[in-house]
Amino acid sequence: MNYKLIFFLIQFFLWITASLFAESPIKIYQKPATRKGEFNYYASNSAPLDYWLIFKVINAQNTQASPSMELKTIIPVGAKDFPIINIRAENPKKAFQFQISYKYSPGNPLTAIHNDNYIYHFPFAHGTKRKLSQGYKGLYTHQGWQEFALDFEMPEGTEVYAARGGKVIQVIDHFNEGGASASYAEKANKVVLLHDDGTYASYVHLKLKGSLVKEGEEIKAGDLIGYSGNTGMSQGPHLHFDVILPDFEGAKTVPTKFLSHDNQVIEPETGKYYYGFWENKETFETRFGSELKPEDYADYSKKLEKTDKFEVRKEVIDDTIVLFASNYFDRDVKLDCFFQLQNKQKVVEIPADLNIPALSEIFLTILKPVNPAKPGGYRLRYTYRLEK
């Protein structure tokens, strides 16, 4: 009997698999069959969660397979010698040939359903404020399967907290480099938590040795899990957060709702600032640049010591700029300001030849973003003259 067998066409979708484990915990292998001319394939799973598998027999001639030529199955956590498929000749008296193709990814699409009613906490400390630099469907990197990811600006070494409880299924903390190039994509430190609904959350770009948890550990919402960094494909220090729903077509990120500082359920927006808020902790004062108004400075005036200088002083609150005129002369000053604005607007126009009293500081204006989701800036040129 003449058997002709062509091995192998293996199709890994590494953008899925490597996103969770640098070295694949899934092994697909062949074991000897009890009958000549048959080929049995098995799988093992050393990961701490189920994996899904799509296995296909392709380019087949005189070939049959059990349970089918194309199958979708779940490789259970801890599986060894998990039977996948039996392949054999349809007519044992004739030659047959085939190729195999498979792909796999973490999770169980048959049971995983994101709990859309779950309210997440922002993954940073109670009472601290962070900017959402890139939100859902962000134009930089939040496209395709990552469309519902979130990027929070934070300095390296900032405490990162679990936004939702779960089981630690992956910890990577040995990388010490990062940059905007795609060559850094697989060099991000991260912690991944499996939720009770079958989804899992990734906390990415942590610092070197920046994880505080171990694989297999059960974590509660609000537990400190690590420290932010700038590892992997990153243009600056930040925390990337997403929640992934397993799917046979590939991983999907899902939109998540968060609890705001004033106990409201919100969907975060690019360019806005948010406070970490955890119930049953001390209250804290909030201050948002976006909420500042000229009336807040209606009675503002500050006496200064004589140093014979003049300056326009600024205060930065989030992406909002508050400008003040500081006159350290013992004579009044006349001021003229000239602005170049990019995605900024003056809340108050500054009159020409504005009088600044001697030894005084007064409020000038507020510069706010026109579109908080876009970058912006300003240039200020001013002239002044001393009154007689």
HELIX and SHEET records of a PDB file:
HELIX    1   1 LEU A   14  THR A   17  1                                   4    
HELIX    2   2 GLY A  144  GLN A  146  5                                   3    
HELIX    3   3 ALA A  182  TYR A  184  5                                   3    
HELIX    4   4 GLY A  289  GLU A  291  5                                   3    
HELIX    5   5 PRO A  294  TYR A  297  5                                   4    
SHEET    1   A 4 ILE A  26  LYS A  31  0                                        
SHEET    2   A 4 PHE A  39  ASN A  45 -1                                        
SHEET    3   A 4 PHE A  82  ALA A  89 -1                                        
SHEET    4   A 4 THR A  63  SER A  66 -1                                        
SHEET    1   B 3 GLU A  70  ILE A  75  0                                        
SHEET    2   B 3 TYR A  51  GLN A  61 -1                                        
SHEET    3   B 3 GLN A  97  PRO A 106 -1                                        
SHEET    1   C 3 ILE A 119  TYR A 120  0                                        
SHEET    2   C 3 LYS A 257  LEU A 259  1                                        
SHEET    3   C 3 VAL A 265  ILE A 266 -1                                        
SHEET    1   D 7 GLU A 159  TYR A 161  0                                        
SHEET    2   D 7 LEU A 224  SER A 228 -1                                        
SHEET    3   D 7 TYR A 200  SER A 211 -1                                        
SHEET    4   D 7 HIS A 238  LEU A 245 -1                                        
SHEET    5   D 7 LEU A 150  GLU A 153 -1                                        
SHEET    6   D 7 LYS A 129  GLN A 134 -1                                        
SHEET    7   D 7 TYR A 273  TYR A 275 -1                                        
SHEET    1   E 6 GLU A 159  TYR A 161  0                                        
SHEET    2   E 6 LEU A 224  SER A 228 -1                                        
SHEET    3   E 6 TYR A 200  SER A 211 -1                                        
SHEET    4   E 6 ASN A 189  LEU A 194 -1                                        
SHEET    5   E 6 GLY A 166  ILE A 172 -1                                        
SHEET    6   E 6 GLU A 218  ILE A 219 -1                                        
SHEET    1   F 5 GLU A 159  TYR A 161  0                                        
SHEET    2   F 5 LEU A 224  SER A 228 -1                                        
SHEET    3   F 5 TYR A 200  SER A 211 -1                                        
SHEET    4   F 5 HIS A 238  LEU A 245 -1                                        
SHEET    5   F 5 LYS A 252  THR A 253 -1                                        
SHEET    1   G 2 GLY A 178  GLY A 179  0                                        
SHEET    2   G 2 GLY A 232  MET A 233  1                                        
SHEET    1   H 4 SER A 301  LYS A 303  0                                        
SHEET    2   H 4 SER A 360  PRO A 369 -1                                        
SHEET    3   H 4 THR A 320  ASN A 327 -1                                        
SHEET    4   H 4 PHE A 310  ILE A 317 -1                                        
SHEET    1   I 3 SER A 301  LYS A 303  0                                        
SHEET    2   I 3 SER A 360  PRO A 369 -1                                        
SHEET    3   I 3 LYS A 344  LYS A 346 -1                                        
SHEET    1   J 3 LEU A 354  ILE A 356  0                                        
SHEET    2   J 3 VAL A 333  GLN A 342 -1                                        
SHEET    3   J 3 GLY A 377  LEU A 386 -1                                        
END                                                                             
